[in-house]
Structures are given as structure tokens and as C-alpha cells.
Amino acid sequence: MRILCYFLLSITLCTIFNGCGSGEDQTVLGVIAQEADEIGVRIEAVKKLKSQALVFQIATEDHAWEVREAAAEKLEDQSMLAKLAVNSEDWNVRLIATNKLKDQSILAQIAIEDKSQNVREAAVKKVKKGKILKEYGMWFNTKYTKKVKDQALLAKIATEGRNKDARLAAVKKIKDQALLTEIAMTANNRDVSRIVSVEHITEHRTLDEDVLDTEYSIVNIAAVEKITDQAVLAKIALGGKIWLTVCLAAVEKIADQALLTEIAMKAGDTRIGSAAAKKITDQTLLAKIVIETECRGARSTAAEKITDQAVLAKIALETENYSARIAAIKNITDQAILTKVATNKKILEGHRTLYEAALEKLTDQAVLAKIVLETENSGAPYVAIKNITDQAILKEFAIKTKILHNSDLCIPVVKNLTDQAVLAKIAIEAKGYSASIAAVEKITDQALLTEIAMRTGDTRIGSDTVRKITNQNLLAKIVLETEYEALRQSAIQKITDPKIQKKLKQLKPELGRYF
């Protein structure tokens, strides 16, 4: 049944659309234009309508934007176009109507008041009459904005002007510092963004803050650039809801160290705090920021700028702010001060990253050794020992029970030690397979390897050591002298010299089964 209805409808449309446009045809077209289910059918019907009142009604009421636009394109009546251009909820319908409108007063009104930038720009292009431009042009035409002398009116245009150029032209003519401050601190330029944001969403399907920032903060920034009062600039920088770029522009104009410190201390945005701290040169003020501010951006930037080693030490040792202490320690380069910090009980028994930051930069070998041997209840020795390369100190460590009985301390010693005899001592005496085998791996002297294999009480270490021995005579010595069968077997497997094999069978006939 539905297919039959569509078939009959298509025949009717073909007849009407190609007909002479009689009154009856128009009545039917009006019904189709308003009631047909298919959007395309309604659009075709609208294109053939002659009744401007009906076309206006469709442009206003049809639920499909495509049909509303088609009706707006069909409309010619200027009074109806004016109503549509001013009152339609669709920016695209208003744009179509505006492009067809001739009334200069209404076009001027649209150029000033419409929520859509596209519609405003279209209206601006159509306003031509000098009288209208003189009366309204200041809001959208820089030629007329520049002629305005009243400071209060210029301030209003600066925040409510209908395009960026008009707003900027107004700002450039304002001399009153109070008005400039008000413009600069207009929260997100609400008088403008309030008007454009909803339209921006509908026109571009998104509200891109960066786009709005670029478009509208430029007026605020232009005002900031004309402000000279440092305290006012500081107030703008801490404005909170003002565009970030405006706050940063204010910070860039401030030279007063105390005001910059106040901004760094109070800034709610790390980028603003960091920008302020970057301009501060006074070491005491920088230290105050590092110790007291809650703004991480300001704290890290301030810490990077502190060069006074005593100030850095004071921060590292006295402040309770963990992040500030870390930042300070990382900037200490004086070894004497670093020693003072690294050996401080508060540091050594504090959070691991505190003593790591200090010890990794400390080069004094004696101080590092003292920390290794004397520090208790801390992981500091395990960090300090990695930086010890002095061979005399490492040799001394090789006889220390604290080192030999702790693989985590012993392995770093082995890693930095070069003396083969001392390495052999560690391989034999260390309490832990990993430390002993680490020493074995560094030894190349065949006699020392043989001594380790013979003296170690751990057959695993002995067998692993034998694998590194290639001297056939030394391997034969192990076979003949070791009391451990597993070690003897390891040595036997490595003997390949027929003469050595023959000699071993002569000395111990029971070995004959192996050769």
C-alpha cells in the first residue's frame, strides 16, 4: 500500500512541478511542502511556491534545516527577510536572509548584535550608507572606530565590538589606565565570548578554547601592553579566570622582583608561576619561592635559577618541602657543601631519592667510604658504594665483613676493582654465590682461578671457576688434589692433552675409566 502511495505521489508531483502553477496546484504544493515525509520532496515543493507568507512560515517552522534553508533562499519579501535575518535560531538561515537583505538600518543592527561571526561579517559587507555607518560603524568598521574620542565608549567597543579589528582599534585609542585594566581583566572577555561561544559550537561543531583564546585574548593583551602600573599588571597576572595568554603577557611586563615573587607564590597555574620565577634574579627571593610556594612550576623554575650554594644547602637541610629539597640538592655542585648535605643524618635517613640525589653527585671517595661503612638504617651505603672507584679503598673493603657478607655491597666493589689477587680473595671469602662468581668472572689469571677452585668451599663456585681454566697442568693439579668429587669431574672433562691424561692414569690408575 505504501509503495502505491509513493507511486501516486510521484505522478502528482511530476504533474504539478511541470504544470502552469494554477491556484489549485499551489494549494497542493503548499500541502506537500509542509506535510510530505521526504525532505527532498518538501524542498522541491518549496522551490515552486509563490506564497511568500507560506515560504516564510516554512523557513521558520520546518523541522529539517535543509528545508528551512531552501525556504530562506526562496524568500524575496524584504520585511519577511528582515524578520528571518534577525529572529531565526539558525545562523545559516540568518546568513541567507542577511545576504538578501537591503535595509541598511537592519543590516547595521545585525552587524552589531548577531551572535554569529559569519552573519555579522556578511552584514558588515552590505552596510554602505554613510549615515548608517557614522551611527553604527564604530562597532564593526575600524574607519569609524578610529574617529571615536569618548574613552568610555571606546572601552565598551573594546569589549563588545563585533570583530577583532574594531576592538583592537578601540583599545589603541584608550589612554585611561583604569579602563585599560578593566578591559584586560574582562574574565575570558565574557561580553564577547558569551555571545560567540554557543554559535561557535553550532557553526564549527566544537568549542575550541585555543581558537577562542587567539581570537579574543588579543584584545585583552593589547590593553595589557598599554598598562604601565606594575601593581595593576600583577593583579592581572593573578586574575584567575582571565585568558592564560593575558596573564602571561602581564607577567612579561613586570620587572618588580617583589611583585614577581608574589605571583610565583600565589599563581594557580604552573605556567604563570614558572613565567614569574623565570624573571626573578634575587637569590633570596628565589629561595623563598622554592621553600614556600605550592606552585610546582614556580618551585622547579626557581630552584633551577638558584646558584648560591649556601642557599641551596639551607633549602636541602632546613625546609620540610620534599620537592624543594630535591630541587636544591640537584643544583649543588660545590663538593664541600655536597659533603655536608650528603652526610647529614636528616638526608641519610630520609627518603631514598634525597640521599640518591646527593650521593650520585658526590665525588669525595673518603666521604663515600665513610658513609658505606658507618651509616645504618638507611639505603645510602648501597648508593654511595657504586661511586667508589679508588682502588686503595676498594682493597680495604675486600677485608671488611660488612662488605663480604652483603652481596649488594660486595658486587659494586667487584665491579670497580681491578686487582686480580684481591678479586680472588673476594671470590673465596664472600658470603654469597652472586658476589663470588662476579669476582671470578673478572679474573683471567689461571693460577688465581685454580686457587679459588681449590679453596672455595662451595662446589658450585668451584665448578664454575674450573670452566674458566684452560691450563692443562693446573686442571690436572685440581684432579689430583681436590677433595670434592664434583670439582674433580669438572676438571677431568676439560683435560684434552693425551700426555696429561696418560700421566694421570699412571698416578691414579682408577682415573683410566675417564680417558
C-alpha positions in Angstrom: 0.0 0.0 0.0 2.9 2.4 1.0 4.6 1.7 -2.3 1.4 2.5 -4.2 1.0 5.9 -2.3 4.6 6.9 -3.2 3.9 5.9 -6.9 0.8 8.1 -7.0 2.6 10.9 -5.2 5.4 10.9 -7.7 2.9 11.1 -10.6 1.2 14.1 -8.8 4.5 15.9 -8.2 5.6 15.4 -11.8 2.3 16.9 -13.0 2.4 19.8 -10.6 6.0 20.7 -10.9 5.7 20.7 -14.7 2.3 22.4 -14.7 1.3 26.0 -15.2 1.2 26.8 -11.4 -2.6 27.3 -11.1 -4.2 28.1 -7.7 -5.1 24.5 -7.2 -1.6 23.4 -8.0 -0.2 26.0 -5.4 -2.6 24.6 -2.8 -1.4 21.1 -3.4 2.2 22.3 -3.4 1.7 24.0 -0.1 0.4 20.8 1.4 3.3 18.8 0.0 5.8 21.4 1.1 4.5 21.2 4.7 3.5 17.6 5.1 5.5 15.3 2.8 7.7 12.8 4.7 10.6 13.1 2.3 12.9 16.1 2.9 13.8 16.2 -0.8 10.1 16.3 -1.8 9.4 19.2 0.5 12.4 21.1 -0.8 11.2 20.7 -4.4 7.7 21.8 -3.5 9.1 24.9 -1.7 11.0 25.9 -4.8 7.7 26.1 -6.7 5.7 28.0 -4.1 4.6 31.6 -4.9 3.2 32.5 -1.5 5.9 34.4 0.4 3.9 34.1 3.6 3.9 30.3 3.3 7.6 30.2 2.4 8.4 32.4 5.4 6.4 30.0 7.6 8.3 27.0 6.3 11.6 28.8 6.7 10.7 29.4 10.4 8.9 26.2 11.3 10.0 23.2 9.2 11.9 20.7 11.4 14.6 20.0 8.8 17.3 22.6 8.4 17.7 21.7 4.7 14.1 22.7 4.1 14.4 25.9 6.2 17.4 26.9 4.1 15.6 26.2 0.9 12.7 28.4 2.0 15.1 31.2 3.0 16.6 31.0 -0.5 13.1 31.3 -2.0 12.1 34.2 0.1 12.2 37.7 -1.6 9.9 39.8 0.6 12.2 42.3 2.4 10.1 42.6 5.6 10.0 38.9 5.9 13.7 38.6 5.2 14.4 41.1 7.9 12.4 39.1 10.4 14.2 35.9 9.4 17.6 37.6 9.5 17.0 38.9 13.0 14.9 36.2 14.6 15.8 32.8 13.1 17.5 30.5 15.5 19.6 29.0 12.7 22.8 31.0 11.9 22.8 29.6 8.4 19.2 30.7 7.7 20.1 34.2 9.1 23.1 34.3 6.9 21.0 33.5 3.8 18.4 36.1 4.7 21.1 38.7 5.5 22.8 38.2 2.1 19.4 39.0 0.5 18.5 41.9 2.8 18.7 45.6 1.6 17.6 47.6 4.7 20.7 49.4 5.9 19.5 50.0 9.4 18.6 46.4 10.0 21.9 45.3 8.4 23.7 47.6 10.8 21.7 46.1 13.7 22.7 42.6 12.6 26.4 43.6 12.2 26.4 44.7 15.8 24.1 42.2 17.5 24.1 38.9 15.7 25.6 36.0 17.7 27.4 34.5 14.6 30.6 36.0 13.3 29.8 34.7 9.8 26.4 36.5 9.9 28.0 39.7 11.3 30.7 39.8 8.7 28.1 39.3 5.9 26.1 42.2 7.3 29.2 44.4 7.6 29.9 43.9 3.9 26.5 45.1 3.0 26.3 48.3 5.1 27.1 51.1 2.7 25.2 54.2 3.6 27.3 56.9 5.2 24.7 57.9 7.7 24.2 54.4 9.0 28.0 53.9 9.1 28.5 57.1 11.1 25.9 56.0 13.6 26.8 52.3 13.9 30.1 51.7 12.0 32.2 52.3 15.2 31.1 48.8 16.3 32.4 46.9 13.3 34.3 49.2 11.0 37.8 50.4 12.1 37.5 53.5 10.0 34.7 54.7 12.2 36.1 53.2 15.4 39.2 55.4 15.0 37.0 58.5 14.9 35.6 57.9 18.4 37.0 60.1 21.1 34.9 59.2 24.2 37.1 56.9 26.3 34.1 55.1 28.0 32.6 54.4 24.6 35.9 53.2 23.3 36.1 50.8 26.3 32.7 49.5 25.5 33.6 48.9 21.9 36.9 47.2 23.1 34.8 44.6 24.9 31.7 44.5 22.8 32.9 45.4 19.3 31.6 43.0 16.7 35.0 42.0 15.3 38.6 41.8 16.4 39.8 44.7 14.3 37.2 47.1 15.8 38.0 46.0 19.3 41.7 46.4 18.8 41.3 49.8 17.2 39.3 50.9 20.2 42.0 49.7 22.7 44.7 51.5 20.8 42.8 54.8 21.4 42.3 54.3 25.1 44.6 56.2 27.4 42.8 55.8 30.7 44.7 53.2 32.7 41.6 52.2 34.8 39.7 51.5 31.6 42.6 49.6 30.1 42.8 47.5 33.3 39.1 46.7 33.2 39.4 45.6 29.6 42.5 43.5 30.3 40.7 41.8 33.2 37.4 41.1 31.5 37.1 37.5 32.5 37.6 35.4 29.4 36.3 38.6 27.6 32.8 37.3 28.6 31.0 40.2 26.8 32.3 38.8 23.6 32.7 35.0 24.2 29.3 34.8 25.9 27.9 35.9 22.5 30.0 33.8 20.3 30.5 30.5 22.2 27.2 28.9 21.5 27.2 30.0 17.9 30.8 28.7 17.6 29.6 25.3 18.7 26.8 25.2 16.2 28.8 26.5 13.3 32.0 24.5 13.9 30.6 21.6 15.9 33.2 22.3 18.7 34.2 25.0 21.2 37.9 25.1 20.7 39.4 27.1 23.6 42.6 27.8 21.7 40.7 29.3 18.8 38.7 31.5 21.2 41.8 32.4 23.1 43.6 33.5 20.0 40.6 35.4 18.7 39.5 37.2 21.8 42.5 37.4 24.2 44.4 39.6 21.6 42.2 42.5 22.7 43.0 41.9 26.4 46.7 41.6 25.5 46.6 44.9 23.6 45.2 46.5 26.7 47.9 44.9 28.9 50.6 46.3 26.6 49.4 49.8 27.3 49.3 49.4 31.1 52.3 50.8 33.0 51.3 50.3 36.6 53.3 47.3 37.9 50.8 46.5 40.7 47.9 46.5 38.3 49.9 44.2 36.0 50.4 41.8 38.9 46.7 41.9 39.7 46.0 40.9 36.0 48.6 38.1 36.2 46.8 36.6 39.2 43.4 37.2 37.6 42.4 33.6 37.7 39.6 33.4 35.1 41.4 35.6 32.6 42.8 34.1 29.5 46.2 32.4 30.3 47.9 34.3 27.4 46.7 37.6 29.0 48.2 36.6 32.4 51.5 35.7 30.8 51.5 39.0 28.9 51.1 40.8 32.2 54.0 38.8 33.8 56.3 39.7 30.9 55.8 43.4 31.6 56.6 43.2 35.3 60.1 44.0 36.4 59.5 44.5 40.1 61.1 41.5 41.9 58.7 41.6 44.9 55.7 41.5 42.7 57.1 38.7 40.6 57.7 36.8 43.8 54.1 37.3 44.9 52.9 36.0 41.5 55.1 32.9 41.8 53.9 32.3 45.3 50.2 32.7 44.6 49.8 31.6 40.9 47.2 28.9 40.5 48.6 27.9 37.1 52.1 26.4 37.0 52.8 28.2 33.7 52.1 31.6 35.2 54.2 30.8 38.3 57.0 29.5 36.2 57.0 32.6 34.0 57.2 34.8 37.0 60.0 32.8 38.7 61.9 32.9 35.4 62.2 36.7 35.7 63.5 36.7 39.3 67.2 37.2 39.8 67.3 37.8 43.6 68.7 34.6 45.2 66.9 35.1 48.5 63.6 35.6 46.8 64.1 32.5 44.7 64.9 30.5 47.8 61.7 31.9 49.4 59.7 30.6 46.4 61.3 27.2 46.5 60.6 26.8 50.2 57.1 28.3 50.5 55.2 28.1 47.2 52.7 25.4 46.4 53.1 26.1 42.7 55.2 23.3 41.2 56.1 25.2 38.1 57.4 28.2 40.1 59.3 26.0 42.5 61.1 24.0 39.8 62.0 27.1 37.8 63.2 29.0 40.9 65.3 26.0 42.0 67.0 25.9 38.6 67.9 29.6 38.9 69.5 29.4 42.4 73.3 29.4 42.1 74.2 30.3 45.6 75.5 27.0 47.1 74.9 28.0 50.7 71.3 28.9 49.9 70.8 25.6 48.2 72.3 23.8 51.2 69.9 25.7 53.5 67.0 24.6 51.4 68.1 21.0 51.3 68.7 20.8 55.0 66.1 23.0 56.6 62.9 23.0 54.6 60.2 20.4 55.1 59.1 20.6 51.5 60.3 17.4 49.9 60.2 18.7 46.3 62.1 21.8 47.2 64.9 19.8 48.9 65.2 17.5 45.8 65.4 20.5 43.5 68.0 22.2 45.7 70.2 19.1 46.0 70.3 18.6 42.3 71.7 22.1 41.8 74.5 21.8 44.4 77.9 21.5 42.7 80.3 22.5 45.5 81.8 19.3 46.8 82.3 20.6 50.3 78.7 21.7 50.6 77.6 18.5 48.9 79.5 16.6 51.5 77.8 18.5 54.3 74.4 17.7 52.8 75.2 14.1 51.9 76.4 13.2 55.4 73.6 14.9 57.2 71.5 12.5 59.2 68.3 14.1 58.1 69.3 13.4 54.5 70.7 9.9 55.0 67.7 8.7 57.0 65.2 10.5 54.8 63.5 9.4 51.6 65.7 7.4 49.2 65.6 10.0 46.4 67.1 12.6 48.8 70.3 10.7 49.5 70.4 9.4 46.0 70.4 12.9 44.6 73.2 13.9 47.0 75.4 10.8 46.7 75.2 10.4 43.0 77.0 13.9 42.7 79.5 13.3 45.5 83.0 12.5 44.3 85.0 12.6 47.6 86.0 8.9 47.9 86.8 9.0 51.6 83.5 10.5 52.4 81.7 8.0 50.3 83.6 5.2 52.0 82.7 6.5 55.5 79.0 6.6 54.5 79.3 3.0 53.3 80.9 1.7 56.5 79.2 3.8 59.2 75.7 4.5 58.0 73.0 2.3 59.5 69.2 2.1 59.0 69.5 3.6 55.5 69.9 2.5 51.9 72.6 5.2 51.5 75.6 2.8 51.6 74.2 0.9 48.6 74.1 4.2 46.6 77.4 5.5 47.8 79.4 2.3 47.1 78.6 2.5 43.4 80.6 5.7 43.1 83.7 4.5 44.8 86.5 3.8 42.2 89.6 4.4 44.4 91.5 1.1 44.3 93.0 1.5 47.8 89.6 2.0 49.4 88.2 -0.9 47.3 91.0 -3.2 48.5 90.3 -2.2 52.1 86.6 -3.1 51.6 87.7 -6.5 50.5 88.6 -7.4 54.1 85.5 -5.9 55.7 82.9 -8.3 57.0 80.1 -5.8 56.3 81.1 -5.9 52.6 81.9 -9.6 52.2 78.7 -10.7 54.0 76.4 -8.5 51.9 76.3 -9.3 48.2 74.5 -6.0 47.4 77.5 -4.1 48.7 80.1 -6.6 47.5 79.1 -6.7 43.9 79.7 -3.0 43.3 83.1 -3.3 44.8 83.9 -6.2 42.5 82.6 -4.2 39.5 85.1 -1.3 40.1 88.0 -3.4 41.4 90.9 -4.2 39.1 93.4 -6.1 41.3 93.2 -9.8 40.4 94.6 -11.0 43.8 92.0 -9.0 45.7 89.3 -10.2 43.4 90.4 -13.8 44.1 90.2 -13.1 47.9 86.6 -11.9 47.5 85.7 -14.9 45.3 86.9 -17.2 48.1 85.6 -15.3 51.2 82.4 -13.6 50.1 79.3 -15.0 51.7 77.1 -15.3 48.6 77.3 -17.1 45.3 76.5 -13.9 43.2 79.3 -11.8 44.7 81.9 -14.7 44.4 81.0 -15.6 40.8 81.1 -11.9 39.9 84.7 -11.8 41.1 85.5 -15.0 39.3 84.2 -13.6 36.0 86.7 -10.7 36.2 89.7 -12.9 36.9 91.9 -14.1 34.0 95.0 -15.3 35.9 94.9 -19.1 35.6 96.9 -19.7 38.9 94.4 -17.5 40.8 91.5 -19.3 39.3 93.0 -22.6 40.3 93.5 -21.3 43.9 89.8 -20.2 44.0 88.6 -23.6 42.7 90.7 -25.5 45.3 90.0 -23.3 48.3 86.3 -22.4 47.9 84.0 -24.5 50.0 81.2 -24.0 47.5 81.3 -26.7 44.8 79.1 -24.5 42.5 81.6 -21.7 42.6 84.5 -24.2 42.2 82.9 -25.9 39.2 82.1 -22.5 37.6 85.7 -21.4 38.2 87.1 -24.6 36.6 85.2 -23.7 33.4 87.5 -20.7 33.0 90.7 -22.7 33.4 92.4 -23.8 30.2 95.9 -24.7 31.6 96.0 -28.5 31.4 98.6 -28.8 34.1 96.5 -26.7 36.5 93.5 -28.8 35.7 95.5 -32.0 36.4 96.5 -30.4 39.8 92.8 -30.0 40.7 92.1 -33.6 39.7 94.8 -34.9 41.9 94.4 -32.6 44.9 90.8 -31.6 45.4 88.7 -33.4 47.9 85.5 -32.6 46.1 84.4 -35.2 43.5 82.2 -32.7 41.7 85.1 -30.4 41.2 87.3 -33.3 40.1 84.8 -34.3 37.5 84.6 -30.7 36.1 88.4 -30.6 35.8 88.5 -34.1 34.2 86.0 -33.0 31.5 88.3 -30.1 30.5 91.6 -32.1 30.1 92.2 -32.9 26.5 96.0 -33.3 26.4 96.9 -37.0 25.8 100.2 -36.7 27.7 98.4 -35.2 30.8 95.8 -37.9 30.5 98.4 -40.6 30.4 100.3 -39.2 33.3 97.1 -39.0 35.4 96.4 -42.7 34.7 99.9 -43.6 35.8 99.5 -41.7 39.0 95.9 -42.8 39.7 95.0 -45.9 37.7 91.3 -45.5 38.7 91.2 -42.4 36.5 91.7 -44.7 33.5 88.0 -45.1 33.1 87.8 -41.3 32.2 90.4 -41.3 29.5 
